[in-house]
Amino acid sequence: AQNTNQKAIIKTVLHCDHCKVCETCGMKFKTEILKIKGVKAYQLDDENMTLTIFYNEKKIDLQTIKLVISKLGYDADEVKADPEAYEGLDDCCKA
């Protein structure tokens, strides 16, 4: 079988060091990312501010994943965070 799993590294911006655990971002982020059809797993590197996403390219494309991340209030490479979603983040998660 052809391997349809892709790995993408997406540059993002995290403003607080506990974003991975605080409820509004961390947990919501995790749930929402893994809810995306086709996304298998992801790793957040808060030091380098990158997201490594493992996904099935037959089910979803990278641009769609970036849009979902933007809708969560975070930048994803050239796709800027959705302003409304960003407003909904905890204050500590904003610059």
ABEGO torsion letter per residue (X at the ends): XBBABBBBBBBBBBABAAAAABAAAAAAAAAAAAABBGBABBBBBAAAGBBBBBBBAAABBAAAAAAAAAAAGBBBEABBBBAAAAAABBAAABX
